[in-house]
Amino acid sequence: MKKPTGSTEAMRIEDLDDAGLVEHARQRDSAAFWLIIKRHNQRLHRVARAVLNDDTEAEDVLQETYIHAFTHLAEFRAEARLSTWLTRIALNEALGRRRKRRPTVDVKAIEGMVAPFSADKPDPEEAAALAEIRSLLERAVGGLPEPFRIVFVMRDVEEMSIEETAFLLALRPQTVSTRLYRARRLSLGS
């Protein structure tokens, strides 16, 4: 998939909501595919990384998620938001990969959670400060037990609602709230 070049069609399509993008993608509009990826990539990467605790595997999950989503786009009925549907696909893929892991697999050192489509390039001082903050956050989040880590990322990093998080993880909303509370306490060292 190529990124659209500054055509008027690309400018017009950027104003579409997700439902409009889905319609264009169903018609094989490559600009619509690109924008769907651009809009949802960071969230999906963070969710996959929260499950797998590995950037490389999270990137593989993203590829599989988009392949699955785009080949099954006709099945998307808009009963849920596109972001919820994509997150569910990514979560299923990540959980499936985690189940298949051999117990001897080492977890890679955290290198940062920068989405491949990030357009913002801060100045060097700001970039260094952000990298340090990101590293501290990732170490704290990466050290959480997996059930707490996933809830923490979905709620506090991706700002999903309790209901959406509960739906995606097949949990009761009260369980999401409890896990989030415990994750926050654990990450603060309390």
Beta strands, then each sheet from edge to edge (+ up, - down):
end
